[in-house]
Amino acid sequence: MTMPAATLLKQAAAALLAPLTGVGEAELAARLECPPDETLGDLSLPCFALAKTLRRAPAAIASELAAQVNGQEEAPAAEAAGGEADPAPPIRWRAEAAGGFLNLRAAGRGWIEALLRQAESPALGRLEDGAGKRVVIDYSSPNIAKPMSVGHLRSTVIGRALANLHRTAGWDVQTVNHLGDWGTQFGKLIAATKRWGSREAIEADPIGESLRLYVRFHEEAERDPALVDEGRAWFLRLEQGDAEARELWAFFIRESLKEFQRIYGRLGVEFDHLLGESFYNDKMEAAAQRLREAGLLEESDGALVVRLDEQGMPPCLVFKSDGSTIYGTRDLATALYRREAMGGDKLLYVVGAEQTLHFRQVFAVLEKLDPTWEQVEKVHVPFGLMRMEGRKMSTRRGKVVFLDEVLDEAVRRALAVIEAKTPDLPDKEAVAEAVGIGAIVFGDLRSRRMLEIDFSLEEMVSLDGETGPYVQYTYARACSLLRRAAEAGAGAVPAGADGVPAGADGVPAGADGVPAGADAAAAGSGAGTAAPGAEAGAGTGSGAEPGDASGLEALGSPAARACLLKLDAYGEAIRGALREHEPSVLARYLLELAKAFNRFYNSGRILGADGGGETAAKLRLTAACAAVLSHGLGLLGLSAPSRI
């Protein structure tokens, strides 16, 4: 089973309204909206589009539908994800007309049970949108022999999040790191190494020494332009297979990969394929020959191009006037390989916005070469630059901020917070690594990707406000509550929440103003019943098995209701992030869920709230929120420590 195509409540409301309106359920689910004010209801149906077919004014239609809904018995809920064992509980509705809008509010206990089951299901976050299809995602792509700067972060974390989102949507995902391991820069680096480098210095610090030599080459070339020709000559020797040039080139690649893998390991990033630009050296001529045979190559000032006048674009350069290839040639060969050899139904390129025209040209040439390329989804996922003091970072001038140093600083600050608040926390260094790096990753993903970022170390490593650590701390708070519930009574704790001691769940002040250490009031002092597990139908030890309505009325409070409605929107958040190729949609959702849970947490006693039923229901909601927070953080590439 998988999560429904729309929210569970939208599906249920659509099933109720379909026979009353004559409109299909899928279309109705798409028309249903969330009212701008929660006091108006949970869902709202604009009736204006119905006026033509029903031949009545929208306000009259809304009034008639409200009367019909309020006069009906409980309507069956849409099938809950993973709910094969038991039928989905019925959902009752209350309706009210407001002008041309029909406002609906879920009533009774059935909707609460249905939403809790959905969050407790093993199918949480699992979609079928990409079933039977393969996507090849190109991201990160640092240049060999250059350090990974904070500027490389954007493609890396956006691409990794999109890969995770496609996986949970059922796609067969193949990730590719298209390493920058070829080009004239290697001729420059070899020339600099021969002039000013030493084998010992390079072996001691391959990346740092390579950067020093590369920067010096460009500084010296400004005074002695002949150096540029020397660099070109070395690159030509590299292309021709010169043993010395090849040996140095292979050494730079080998040592760079060691450093890259170390940083990728800290970020939790892995790739299915490391295929650098050089991998396509023997494939470009075949791609060019296909263009020749199709009659697409034309001469222009000595160069060979594919004209794109009909597409309103300048020509795509394939061969320069000296006969050498260029990025367009390589990317055409790359795309052909990813479709034909790797079997990609969808090709994703997570590359900076400055390459937008380039990819438009490449995609247009592919479609001119073979019309079946129109059936392949080809997507350039652009993102704004990360600047330093308002300027683009430049490796040539050494104007970069090393990513490793930023990660170290964020982890150092996270550890300082942990030392101050929970000095006895086990594995605190590992937790600080997860929280500090979480701050960096989430800080990039929470904003729309096309926004440019002016690098600020203070902002990037911040642990307060709308940050990854705020969401992580919220998850840890929920785990701590569930752990205390199990210790106070008997029963299971959701996976990952074990080992959390009482009092280790202070949440830093977030956007909702929840103070750290504000847990005692919500936890109470009574002996609560056990926390339910996170598995499907997990009410273990709580006295509230699926279908048992005991205490569910307690979740009708405004704070609990807001949590439930936000849980129901998880599938839509995943689909929205996929549809827009925009991880920030999911990041913003997780912030909203964390705020909603913290408000619920502080709205009243949870442990010892009553003799059992109310506490058990509140613990089920706590476990459901924890499950979604953990799953969503994982999709974005963040760890979810159960203790902070």
N, C-alpha and C positions, 0 to 999 in steps of 0.2 A: 504494500500500500504506500501511497505518497500523499503529500499535502494537497488539499484541493486547489483548483485553478484560481478561485477567488477566496476571500476570507470565508470561514465557515458560516458566519452570520449572514454574509451577503448571499451565499448559496441557499441557506435556509429561507431567507426572506424572498429570494427570487422564486423558489419552489412554491411558496405560498401565493405570490402575486401573479404568477404566470397564468393560471386558469381564470383569474379575475380580470386580466388585462388583454389576454390574447397575444402577449409578447413572449418569446422564448426565454427560458431561464438564463441562458448564457448572456443574452442581450440585456436582460433586466439586471443581472449581477454587475455588468459593466456600467449600467446607468446609475446604480445606487451610489450615493455619496455619504461622506461623514459630515454631519451638520457643523457649521462654524462654531456653534455654542453647544457644549455637551448637555446642557439642560433641555435642549430641543429633542434629544433622542440619540439613539446609537447609529441609525441610518436614516437617509432621506432620499425619497424618489421624486425628482422633478417630473411633473405631470404634463408639461407643455408639449412634449413630443407625442403624447397620447391623444391630444385634442383633435387632431386631424382624423385619426382612425375611429375614435369613439364618438366623434361629433358632439362634444360637449366642452364647456370651458374648463381650463385646467383646475380652477378652484373647485368646481363642481365634481370633477373626477376625483380629486384628492378627498373631498368629503365623503363621497360614496365608497371609495376604497377603505377609508378609515372605519366606516360603519360596518363594512363586510368583514374586515380583519377583526374588529373587536367582537363581532358576533360569532366567530369561529371557535371551535375547540382547538386544543393544542395541535400544532402542525409538526409533522416529522422533521427532524433536523437532517441536514445534509450528512452523508456518511462521514464519520470522523476518521481521520487517518489512523490506520492500524486497528480499527474497530471491528475486525471480522468476528471476534469471539462473541460479542454482545451487540444487539441492535443499538444504534445511536439513540440517545434520549430525545424525547420530543421537545420542541421549543415553542413557547407561547409568546405572543406579541401583543403589545398595546400600541395603538395607532392614533395619530392626531393630525388633522389637516391644518396647514398654515399657508393660506393663499393657494398657490399652485403647487405646493409641496406636500407630500405625504411623509410625515415623520414617524419612525418606528422605534420602539424601545423593547428590547428583549425582557421578558418577565418570567417569573417563576424560578425554578431551579434547574430545569433541563438544559438551558443554554450554558449555565455555569459548568455543569458536569461535562457537556460536550467540549467546551474549550479546554478544560483541565485534561481530558483524555487526549486531546490533540497534542498538547504540550508534553504529555507523559509517553507518547507513542515513540517506538523505535524509528518511525518514519519522520520524526521531527526534522524539518528543513529539507526533506528529500522531495525532489520534483522529477517529472518525467519529460520535461520540455525538450531535452536533448537526446532522448533515448535513441540508440541506433546510429548516432552521428558522431563524427570526430572533429575536434577543434584543435588546431595547431596554434599555440600562443608564443609569440616572440617577445621577450622582455629582458630587461637589465642591460645586457650587451655592453659591458665595459671594454675599454681599449687595453690591450695587452701592454705591459711595461709602464703603465700609468697607475697611480693609486686610485682606489675607489674613493671618490669624494662624496660629500653629502648630496651633490647633484645627481649621483647615480641612484640615490634612494628612491626617487619618484617612480621611475620605470620599474624598479625591482618590486616595491611593495604594491603598486597598482596592479602589475602583471600577476604577482602571486595571488592577490585577492581575487582577480578575475578568473584565474585557473581554479581556485577553490570553489568559487560560485558556479562555474560551469560543471565541475564534478558533482556538486550537490544537486544540480539540475539534470543529471543523468547523462551528460556528455562524456564521451571518451576523450580525455584531455592528454595532449602531448605538448610538453613545454620545451622551448628551445632557447638557449642562451647563444645569441648570434654575436660571438666575440669579435671585437675589432682587432684581428690578428694579421691584417694585410694592409699594405698601402705605403705611400712615400714616407710616412713618419718613421717606418723602420729603417729606411735608408738614412734618414737624419740621425736616428739613434745609433746606428752602427758607425756612422762617420764620427759622431761625438765620442763614442766609446773608443774608437781607434786613436783619436786625438788626445783626449783628456781622461779617459777612464782607466781603471785597473781591474783585472779579474778578481782580485782579492776584495776590493771595495764592493763590486757588484754582487759577489757571492755572500758577503756579510749583510748587505741590505739591498736586495735586488730592486725593489720598487722605489725606495727612497733615492738610491743612486741613479736609477734610470730617470727619475723625474729631474734630478739635479742636472744630469747631462742634457736632457731634452730642453730644459729651460736655458741652459748655457748656450746650446746650439743656436737658438733663436736670438739670444742677445748678441752673440758673436756675428750671426748672419746679417744683422742690421748694420754692422761695421764692415763686414766682408761678404758681399753678395755671392762671391764664388763658392761659399760654403753650400749654398742651395744646390748648385750643380754637382758638388761632391756627394751630397745626400742622394740626389737622383741617380748618380752613377752607382752608388752602393745598392740602391733598390733594384736597379737594372740587373746587377750581379745576382741579387737575391732571386729575381724572377728567372734568371738563366740557370739557377741551380748551383752557383758558386759555393764550394764547400765551407769556406770560412763564414760567409754571410749566412748560410743556412744554419750553421752550428750556433752562431750568436742568436739568430732569430728563434731557434728551437729552445735555447736556454732561457730567453726572455719569456717565452710562452710557458715553459715548465714552472719557472719560479713565480710568475704572475698568478698562475692557477692555484698554486699553494696558498698564496695570500688571499685570493678571491674566495677560495673554499673556506678559509678560516672565518672570514666575515660573513659569508652566506650561512655558515654553521651557527653563528651568533644570532642571525636573523631567522633561522629556521627555514631557509630557502633551499630547495632542491630543484634540479632540472632533469628531465628525461634525456635531453640531448645537449651536448656541448659542441655545436657546429659553428666554427668561426667562419669569417669571410673566405679564408683560404680553402675551405672545404669545397667551395664552388668554382675554384680556378679552372678545373677541367670540365666544367659544365656550361661555361658561358658561351663557348664557341658553338655548341650544339643549339643553345637558345637563340643565338644570333642567326644561325643557319635557318632556323624555322621562320625567323622574321624575313630573311631573304627570300625563301621559297614562297612565302605568302605575299611577296611584293610590297612589303611595308617599309623597307629601308630606303631612304632617299638621301642624296648628298646635299649638304648645306655648309658652304664655306670650308670644304675639305672634310668635314665631319659627316658621320652617318647618323640620321635621326629617323624617328617615326613621327610623322605629322599628326597633330591632334586639333587641327583647326575646327573640325565639326564639333568637338567637345569644348571649344572655347578656351583651349589651353595652349601654351607654347609647346614646341616640339620636344619629344623625349629624346635626349642624347644617348646614343648607344655606343658609338665609337668616336673618340676624339680625332682631331685632324692628323695626329701622329699614329693613328691606328690602335691606340691603347683603349682598354675598356674603362668604364666608369661605374659609379654606383647603380645607375639605371640598369646596366647590363647584368650586374651581379644580382640585383633584386628581382629581375625577371627570371633568371635562372633559379633563384631561391624559391620563388613562388611556384614555378613549374615542378620543382622537386617536392615541395611540400604537398602539392595536390596529387602528383602522379606516383611518387615513391612512398610518401607518408600517408596518403589516403585522406587528406584533409577535406572535410565538407565546409569548413569555415576556417579562415585564416585571420588571425588577430595580430596586429603589430602595435605594441605599446611603446611608442616613440614620440619624442617631443613635437610640439605643435609647429616648430619651424620646418618640419619635413612634410607638412600637409600637401603642398603642391606636388612634391616628389611622388608620394603614394597615389595621389589622384592620377598622375601620369602613368605610373606603372600599372595600376588597375585598368586604365583605359586601353593601354597597349595590349594587355592580356585579352581583353574582350574583342579587340580588333583582330588579334591573332586567331582566336577560337571563340565563337559565340557561346559555346557551352560554359565559358567562364562566368557568364551572367548568372548561372545557377549556383555559383560558389559565393558564399557570403565573405566578402573581403572587407575588413574593417581596420582602418587606422585609428587607434585610440590615442589621440594627442593629449598632451598635458602642458601646463604652463611651466616656464623656466623657474628654477630656483636661483635667485640672484644673491650677490653679496655686496652690500652697500649700494644697492640699486643697479649693479652692473653684472653682466653675465660672467660666470666663473670661467677662468682660462688656465688650462694646464700649461700652455706655452709660456705664460708669464708667472706661473707659480701661484696664481690667484685662486686657490682652492681651499676648502675646509675638509680635512680628512674625515671620512665617515667613522672610522674606528675611534677617533678621538671624541667625536660627538657621542657615540655609544658609551664610551668609558665614562664621560662626564655625567650622562643620564643615569647610569648604573650607580656611580658614586653618590649622586644626590638621593637616589632611591634608598640606598643602603643607610645613608645618614638618617632618613626619616624612620626607617625600621629600627635602627639602633636607639633612636630617641623614644619610640612608642612601644616596641615589642622586642627588647634586646635579647630575650631568651627564645626567640622564634627559631625553630630548627631550620637548617638549610637556608639561613637568611641570605647568604651570598647568591644562591640560585634564585631565590625569590626576588632579590634586588635586580638581578639580570633580567628576569621576566618583566618586572614593573618598569625598569628604566628603558628597556628596549621597546616595551609596549607604549611608553610615552612618545617615543620617536615615531614609531610606525603609525599609531593612531593619529598623531599630530599631523601627519601628511595626508591620511585618508579621510579625515573628518570634513575637509573642505572640497568643494567641487574641483575636479582635477585640472580644469582649464585656468583656474586662478593662478597667477604667478605668486611665488613666495619669495619674500626678501628675507634671507636667512638671519635668524636671531637665535643665538644659542639659548638665551634665557627662555624664550617662548617654546623652543623645541624640546627642552628638557623639563618643562614645567610639569608638576604632578597635581596641580590644583585646577579647578574649573572643569570645563568640558573636555576631558582628557581620557586617554586609555586607562591610566591608573584609577580614575574615578569609576569606570565600569568594572575594572578588575576588583577594586575594593568592595564594590557592591556585591559582586558574586561571592567574594570571600565572606562578607557579612551574612549572606543567605546560608552559606555552608556552615558557618559557626552556629547560627540559630538551629539548623537542622541537626547538627552534632549534639548540641545541648539538649534538644528534644529527645534524641535517642538515649543519651546518658540519663535523662530524668525519668524515662519510662522504659520501654522495650520496643525493639523493631529496627528496621533497616534505615540506613542513611543513603542518600543518592550517591552514585558512583563519583568518586573524586572529593567528596566532602568529609571522608573519614580522616581522623587525625587532627581535627580542628579543635583546639581547646577553647573553653569559654573565655570571653574577654579579649580575643585576638582579632576582632573584626572591626576595629574603628575605621570609619570611612572619612577621608579628608573632605573638607568643605567643598561641595560641588555647586553646580549651577542652581540647585534647589535649596541651597543653604543648610543642608543636613550636617550637623556638627559631628566631628569624630567622637567616638565613644558614647553615642547617644542610644546605646542598645538596651540598657537595663530596663527602661520603661516598657519597651515593646516585648522584651523577653519575659518580664514578670518574674515572680519568685515562686510560683506554684509549680508543681510537678506536672509538666505537660506530657501528652502522649507522644509516641514515637513519630519520627519523621517518615514520610512515605519515601519509597525508592523512586528513582528516576525512570524505571523501566515502564513498559506499557502496562496500564492498569495498576500502577504501584500505589496501593494505599496501605502497604504492609505495616502492620503494627499500629496504625492510626485509628483503627475502628471505622474507617471510611473507605470501603472498597468501592470500585467503580459501580455506579448504579445505586449506591447507598447515599441518600440525600441528606444524611445526618449532618447538621451544622452548615449546610451550604448557604442558608439564608444570610449568614454572617458575611458572605462575600458579595452581598448586594449593596454594601456601603459605597459611598462615592470613591474612596481611595482604592478599595479592592476591585470595584467595577472598572476603574481606569486601567488597572493592571491587566485584568482579563481581556479588555478590548484591545489593549496594546499587544498582548500575546497573540490574539487572533490575527493581527496585522503582519506577523513575521513572514509568512509566505509571500505576501505582497511586497514586503521590503526586499526580499531576495530577488523576486521577479523584476522589481523596479531597477535594482542595481544591475541586473543582467541586461535588461532591455536598453538601458542607457549606457552600459559599460561604465558604470559610475559607482565604485565602492562606497563613496560618501553617503549614498542613500541608506546603505546598511549601517554605516557608522552612526549616522544621525538617529536611526531607529534605536540602536542599542543605547545611546545616550538618553533617549526619551523613555525607554523601558526602565533603565536604571533609576531615573528620576521618579517614575511612577512607583517602582518598588520601594524606594526609600520613603516616599510619602506614605505608602501603605504601612510600611514597617513602623513608622513613627506615629501612625494614626490611632494606635490602641494596643492593648496587651495581646500577645500572641500565645506564648506559653502560659498555661494556667488560665486561659481566657474563660473557660467554663469547665464543666465536668468531663469534656471529651470531644463532643461533636464539633463545636466551634473551633477549638484549637486544632483538631485534625484537618478541618477544611482550610484554615489559614496556613497550616504547614504544607498542604498540597499546593496551594497557590505559591508559597515560597519556593518549593521544589521546582514547580513549573517555571517560575521566573529564572531560577538558577540554571535550569537546563537550557533555556533559550539564550541567556547571556553567555554561557560557556560555548554553546554551538556557534553563536554569532561571532564571538571573539576569535574562535578557531578559523572561521571562514576568512576573517580579515588578517589572519596570521599572527594573532596574539595568544600568548599562554594565559590560562585562567587558574592562577594559584588558589588553592582552597584555603590557604592560610596566609595572611599578610600582617 
